């Protein structure tokens, strides 16, 4: 009888795989929801980018996809200008 090594079975690898998939899908959902509120770009496309390349996609979204200043999302989904970016009336 040979001794068994705990990592010889596929169960730990499967658990790690499932956890990585849950985190990746969570990033996709978060990106989609955040892009709907904080980006002028299509939220679906950012979600696809994060799905296809999770690490690079989330970095690109955080650097390029979010609006630095300007518009902010309201609760009803409409956009309004922040007070800094408004010009005074003529």
C-alpha positions in Angstrom: 0.0 0.0 0.0 1.5 3.3 -1.1 0.9 6.5 0.9 -1.4 9.0 -0.7 -0.5 12.6 -1.1 -3.5 15.0 -0.4 -2.9 17.0 -3.6 -2.9 14.0 -5.9 -6.7 14.2 -6.3 -8.4 16.7 -8.6 -10.7 18.1 -5.9 -8.4 20.9 -4.7 -7.7 22.0 -8.2 -11.4 22.0 -9.0 -12.1 24.1 -5.9 -9.4 26.7 -6.9 -10.9 26.7 -10.5 -14.4 27.4 -9.2 -13.2 30.2 -6.9 -11.3 31.8 -9.7 -14.3 31.7 -12.0 -16.5 33.2 -9.3 -14.1 36.1 -8.8 -13.8 36.6 -12.6 -17.5 36.7 -13.1 -17.8 39.0 -10.1 -15.4 41.4 -11.7 -17.4 41.3 -15.0 -20.7 42.1 -13.1 -19.0 44.9 -11.1 -17.5 46.4 -14.2 -20.8 46.3 -16.0 -22.7 47.9 -13.2 -20.0 50.5 -12.5 -19.7 51.4 -16.2 -23.4 52.0 -16.5 -23.1 54.7 -13.8 -19.6 56.1 -14.3 -18.6 55.8 -17.9 -19.6 57.3 -21.2 -18.5 54.1 -23.0 -20.9 51.2 -23.5 -21.0 49.1 -20.3 -21.4 45.8 -22.3 -18.2 46.3 -24.1 -16.2 46.9 -20.9 -17.8 43.8 -19.4 -16.6 41.8 -22.5 -13.1 43.2 -22.2 -12.9 42.2 -18.5 -14.3 38.8 -19.3 -11.7 38.1 -22.0 -8.7 39.5 -20.2 -9.6 39.9 -16.5 -6.4 41.5 -15.1 -5.6 43.7 -18.1 -9.3 44.5 -18.7 -10.0 45.8 -15.1 -6.8 47.9 -15.2 -7.8 49.4 -18.6 -11.3 50.1 -17.3 -10.1 51.8 -14.2 -7.6 53.9 -16.1 -9.5 54.7 -19.3 -13.1 53.7 -18.9 -14.3 55.7 -15.9 -14.9 59.4 -16.2 -12.4 61.4 -14.2 -14.6 64.5 -13.9 -17.6 65.7 -15.6 -20.8 63.7 -15.5 -22.0 61.6 -12.6 -24.8 59.1 -12.6 -28.1 59.9 -10.8 -30.3 57.3 -9.2 -32.7 57.3 -12.1 -29.9 56.6 -14.6 -29.8 60.1 -16.1 -26.6 62.1 -16.2 -26.0 65.5 -14.7 -23.1 67.9 -14.9 -21.1 68.5 -11.7 -21.0 72.0 -10.4 -17.3 72.4 -11.3 -17.9 71.8 -15.0 -20.9 74.1 -15.4 -20.4 77.4 -17.0 -22.2 80.4 -15.6 -25.3 81.5 -17.6 -24.7 84.2 -20.2 
